Amino acid sequence: MRIDANGQYYQQLNEAVRACADRDVTIDNVCGQRYIACAEKDRRFTLHGTPGNGLAQYMDGATVEVFGNCQESVGDTMNQGEVVIHGSCGDACAYGMRGGRILIEGNVGYRAGIHMKAYMEHYPVLIVGGTAGSFLGEYLAGGLIAVLGIGANGAYPCRFFCGTGMHGGKIILRCDTAPSGLPRQVLVREMTEADRAELAPHVQAYCAHFGGDAEALLAQEYFVLTPNPEAGYKQLYTFE
């Protein structure tokens, strides 16, 4: 089914989506409508335009591909599925994300990946092609965040306070020198071959969607941020 969102109020648009029995839904002329694909399972959404806040919130297995930029809170508390964004994304992307994968071709705003968490087979992944704003991975409890730094020319690809309150999970950053001035909850090391093997399928998926040479990207210098066991709140959380 194909839906024209031009001039539609977000509630009206979402009612039309819920009323549609088709597995594949294409929505044209999206312009700020909120909560598209929330809690959806086993469907595929192709969006042309700029979705508003809360795209794919609580999503539980659907696939969303956006040809355009996105606003805030993409994948908030998402359980599983995939979001592919041919553009950049606003603040608080992947807030509390619990599973699935988000691929962003360009940049992401502040507080991406805040309090992502993993449990048993549920493992969330956020891949950012460009750069990230401040507070990336704030209170990170599990899962993987990678910032590929495409276009950053080897510079540190984040703003300030990366990993503040981090107590689980992993952040991988592509840059030529080890990040400095990070919060005390964060340890930094060079990427190992095991880290590279974990990152590889996600970089390959990134390049399959957006173009680029996955092998060349993976051959670059990366640094890994992990929780400092001497700081933070590890006794309050379940670890893998």
C-alpha positions as CSV (number, residue, x, y, z in Angstrom):
1,M,0.0,0.0,0.0
2,R,1.1,3.6,-0.7
3,I,0.0,6.5,1.5
4,D,0.4,10.2,0.8
5,A,1.1,11.9,4.1
6,N,1.0,15.4,2.6
7,G,-1.1,17.6,5.0
8,Q,-2.2,14.8,7.2
9,Y,-2.2,15.2,11.0
10,Y,0.0,12.5,12.7
11,Q,-3.0,10.8,14.3
12,Q,-4.8,10.6,11.1
13,L,-1.8,9.1,9.3
14,N,-1.2,6.5,12.0
15,E,-4.8,5.5,11.9
16,A,-4.5,4.9,8.2
17,V,-1.4,2.8,8.7
18,R,-3.1,0.7,11.4
19,A,-6.1,0.2,9.2
20,C,-4.0,-1.1,6.4
21,A,-3.6,-4.9,6.2
22,D,-0.6,-4.8,3.8
23,R,2.7,-6.1,5.0
24,D,4.6,-3.5,2.9
25,V,3.7,0.2,3.4
26,T,5.2,3.1,1.6
27,I,4.5,6.6,2.9
28,D,5.3,9.6,0.7
29,N,5.7,13.3,1.7
30,V,6.3,12.6,5.4
31,C,6.8,16.0,7.1
32,G,7.0,15.8,10.9
33,Q,4.3,13.2,11.6
34,R,5.1,11.5,14.9
35,Y,5.1,7.9,16.1
36,I,5.2,6.2,12.7
37,A,5.7,2.4,13.0
38,C,5.4,2.4,16.8
39,A,5.2,-1.1,18.3
40,E,4.9,-2.6,14.8
41,K,5.9,-6.3,14.1
42,D,6.6,-8.2,10.9
43,R,6.0,-5.2,8.5
44,R,8.2,-3.1,6.3
45,F,7.8,0.6,6.1
46,T,9.5,2.8,3.4
47,L,9.3,6.5,4.3
48,H,10.1,9.4,1.9
49,G,10.5,12.7,3.8
50,T,11.3,13.7,7.4
51,P,9.5,11.7,10.1
52,G,8.7,13.5,13.4
53,N,9.5,12.4,16.9
54,G,9.2,8.9,18.1
55,L,9.7,6.9,14.9
56,A,9.8,3.2,15.6
57,Q,9.2,3.6,19.4
58,Y,8.6,0.2,21.1
59,M,9.0,-1.4,17.6
60,D,9.0,-5.2,17.9
61,G,10.4,-6.7,14.7
62,A,9.4,-4.4,11.8
63,T,11.8,-2.8,9.3
64,V,11.8,0.9,8.6
65,E,13.8,2.6,5.8
66,V,13.8,6.4,5.7
67,F,14.9,8.3,2.6
68,G,15.5,11.6,4.4
69,N,16.4,12.9,7.9
70,C,14.7,12.0,11.2
71,Q,13.8,14.1,14.2
72,E,14.1,13.0,17.9
73,S,13.7,9.8,19.8
74,V,14.0,7.3,16.9
75,G,13.8,3.7,18.2
76,D,12.9,4.7,21.8
77,T,12.6,1.5,23.8
78,M,12.8,-0.5,20.6
79,N,12.8,-4.3,21.1
80,Q,13.8,-5.7,17.8
81,G,13.8,-4.9,14.1
82,E,15.8,-2.5,12.0
83,V,15.7,1.2,11.2
84,V,17.8,2.5,8.2
85,I,18.1,6.2,7.8
86,H,19.4,7.7,4.5
87,G,20.3,11.0,6.2
88,S,21.0,12.3,9.7
89,C,19.0,12.0,13.0
90,G,18.2,14.3,15.9
91,D,18.6,13.9,19.6
92,A,18.0,10.9,21.9
93,C,18.1,8.3,19.1
94,A,17.9,4.7,20.6
95,Y,16.9,5.9,24.0
96,G,16.5,2.8,26.2
97,M,16.8,0.6,23.1
98,R,16.6,-3.1,24.0
99,G,17.3,-4.9,20.8
100,G,17.5,-4.6,17.0
101,R,19.6,-2.3,14.9
102,I,19.6,1.3,13.8
103,L,21.8,2.4,10.9
104,I,22.3,6.1,10.3
105,E,24.1,7.3,7.2
106,G,25.0,10.7,8.5
107,N,25.2,12.3,11.9
108,V,23.3,12.0,15.1
109,G,22.4,14.6,17.7
110,Y,22.8,14.7,21.5
111,R,22.3,11.8,23.9
112,A,22.2,9.0,21.3
113,G,22.1,5.6,22.8
114,I,21.2,6.9,26.3
115,H,20.6,3.9,28.6
116,M,20.6,1.3,25.9
117,K,20.6,-2.1,27.5
118,A,21.1,-5.8,26.6
119,Y,19.7,-9.0,28.2
120,M,20.3,-12.6,27.1
121,E,19.7,-12.8,23.3
122,H,18.5,-9.1,23.1
123,Y,21.4,-6.9,22.0
124,P,20.8,-3.4,20.5
125,V,23.1,-1.9,17.9
126,L,23.4,1.7,16.9
127,I,25.7,2.5,13.9
128,V,26.4,6.2,13.1
129,G,28.2,6.9,9.8
130,G,29.3,10.5,10.5
131,T,29.6,12.1,14.0
132,A,27.7,12.2,17.2
133,G,26.7,15.0,19.6
134,S,27.4,15.3,23.3
135,F,26.5,12.6,25.8
136,L,26.7,9.7,23.4
137,G,26.0,6.5,25.3
138,E,25.0,8.3,28.5
139,Y,24.3,5.7,31.2
140,L,24.9,2.9,28.6
141,A,24.0,-0.4,30.2
142,G,24.5,-2.8,27.2
143,G,24.7,-3.2,23.5
144,L,27.0,-1.7,20.9
145,I,27.4,1.9,19.6
146,A,29.8,2.6,16.8
147,V,30.6,6.0,15.3
148,L,32.4,5.6,12.0
149,G,33.5,9.2,11.7
150,I,33.1,9.3,7.9
151,G,34.0,12.8,6.8
152,A,35.8,13.6,10.1
153,N,39.2,13.0,8.6
154,G,40.4,11.0,11.6
155,A,39.3,13.5,14.2
156,Y,37.5,12.4,17.4
157,P,33.9,11.9,16.0
158,C,31.9,13.0,19.1
159,R,31.3,16.2,21.1
160,F,31.5,16.2,24.9
161,F,30.9,13.8,27.8
162,C,30.9,10.6,25.8
163,G,29.9,7.6,28.0
164,T,28.9,9.6,31.1
165,G,27.6,7.1,33.6
166,M,28.4,4.2,31.4
167,H,28.1,0.9,33.2
168,G,27.8,-1.7,30.4
169,G,28.0,-2.2,26.7
170,K,30.6,-0.9,24.3
171,I,31.3,2.2,22.2
172,I,33.6,2.0,19.2
173,L,34.9,5.2,17.7
174,R,36.9,5.6,14.5
175,C,39.6,8.2,15.0
176,D,43.4,8.5,14.6
177,T,44.3,9.1,18.3
178,A,42.8,7.8,21.5
179,P,40.1,10.0,23.0
180,S,41.1,12.0,26.0
181,G,39.2,13.9,28.7
182,L,36.5,11.3,29.0
183,P,34.3,10.8,32.2
184,R,35.8,8.5,34.9
185,Q,33.3,5.8,34.1
186,V,35.0,5.1,30.8
187,L,38.1,3.1,29.9
188,V,39.7,3.5,26.5
189,R,41.7,0.9,24.5
190,E,42.7,0.1,20.9
191,M,40.3,-2.1,19.0
192,T,41.2,-5.8,19.1
193,E,40.5,-8.4,16.3
194,A,37.6,-9.7,18.4
195,D,36.1,-6.2,18.4
196,R,36.7,-5.9,14.7
197,A,34.9,-9.2,14.1
198,E,31.9,-8.0,16.2
199,L,31.8,-4.7,14.3
200,A,32.3,-6.2,10.8
201,P,28.7,-7.4,10.0
202,H,27.3,-4.0,11.0
203,V,29.8,-2.1,8.8
204,Q,29.0,-4.4,6.0
205,A,25.3,-3.7,6.4
206,Y,26.0,0.0,6.5
207,C,27.9,-0.1,3.2
208,A,25.3,-2.3,1.6
209,H,22.6,0.3,2.3
210,F,24.6,3.5,1.8
211,G,27.6,2.6,-0.3
212,G,31.3,2.5,0.6
213,D,34.0,-0.1,1.1
214,A,33.5,-2.1,4.2
215,E,36.9,-3.7,4.2
216,A,38.6,-0.3,3.9
217,L,36.5,1.1,6.7
218,L,37.2,-1.8,9.0
219,A,41.0,-1.4,8.3
220,Q,41.1,2.0,9.9
221,E,42.1,3.0,13.4
222,Y,39.4,2.5,16.0
223,F,39.2,2.9,19.8
224,V,36.9,1.1,22.2
225,L,35.2,2.6,25.2
226,T,34.2,0.2,28.0
227,P,32.9,0.7,31.6
228,N,35.5,1.4,34.3
229,P,34.8,-1.3,37.0
230,E,36.2,1.1,39.6
231,A,33.5,3.7,38.9
232,G,29.8,3.8,38.1
233,Y,26.9,1.7,39.4
234,K,27.7,-1.9,38.2
235,Q,26.2,-3.5,41.3
236,L,22.7,-2.4,40.3
237,Y,22.7,-4.1,36.9
238,T,22.6,-7.5,35.3
239,F,25.7,-8.2,33.1
240,E,26.2,-10.6,30.2
